[in-house]
Amino acid sequence: MEAVLHHLRGAIERGEYAVGDKLPSEAELCRRLEVSRPVLREALRALQTMGLTVSRTGKGTFVVSDGAVADPTFGDYAASDLLEVRRHVEIPVAGYAAQRRTPEDLDHLTHLLDRMERETDTTAWVAMDTLFHLAVAQAARNPVFRRVIEEIRDALARQSAFLNELGGRREQSNREHRAIVEALIDNSAPDAEQAMAHHLTRVETTLTQIVTATPGPSPTPDAAPTPKPEPQP
């Protein structure tokens, strides 16, 4: 998926697809790039998240910008808005969770983290990632905190998938999650807050690296030529 995204993003940013052009159909792109439809659709979703394209039901995918936006959108929320709220909510929540967690909370979080560290499927891992953050909020013993995380759950899942597909975040996230759980086990609010703050900083750093990367030529020397944009009616 990363190679397909790199190829299509590079074509857009080099002007091979101009703003207003319609991308070829999914079937045509799959044929030309020799990839499966699920892989292509992941790449197309990433292009849209980056603000390069928009998908119009029944009409296709159109180029709307020749450069990725600095603040991509995940579901209903811009990345910067999402991160701002997470810093104000999840960092103190981690501190409260360290003070208020029960043995059952720790068992649940430890079991969930063990499963995440063994998981190799991105979709399954992303689902558990959101459950992990919900479980930390639950351990804080304040239903408002959990409600906030529930509200942004879809956006968190979309962002998590984006970062894992393009930023290779899974192993690093597992280590960061482990540090949060260890702080909760130790009943250390300062350590829990610091671990969560570090986790969110790494999320922001990886996201910035992805959206500011400058695509070069296609990463595979034998890649198919860029399909021409479809003619407009």
Summary of the structure (lengths in Angstrom):
residues: 233
radius of gyration: 19.9
end to end distance: 30.3
largest distance: 64.8
contacts: 714
relative contact order: 0.16
helix: 66%
strand: 6%
